[in-house]
């Protein structure tokens, strides 16, 4: 997808400069992402605020901003298989925020950034983590994961 199309899809996502601008340690991280075959985005269902100088971003705005940064760094990165894990699903009003994310993604970004799966998870309760692990395994190895004794806690 073209970066201008992603910017139009996520109009409210504003950047004051980020990793793609060689600011902060994010640029070092992006150098490592070039070798990545699958992109896993873990997005807080409650949104994100970097610091007191930056506006609060919804989960959708956060995802859009991250996609924008990847495309600015290296065109085509968002064409790799993408899984979005929406975290903190144990929080109040998380179901509504999750549904809103899915609806906005389908309406505004689905034609530009192909997401393989959007998985609701809670790192606190463990909800969805096994599903996420199985999904990532299947994407990487193109086959179902077999549960072994060491996987059972």
Secondary structure, 3 states (H helix, E strand, C coil): CCHHHHHHHCCCCCCCCCHHHCCCCHHHHHHHHCCCCEEEEEEECCCECCCCCCCCECHHHHHHHHHHHHHHHCCCHHHCEEEEEEECCCCCCHHHHHHHHHHHHHHHHCCCCCCCEEEECCCCCCCCHHHHHHHHHHHHHCCCCCCCHHHCC
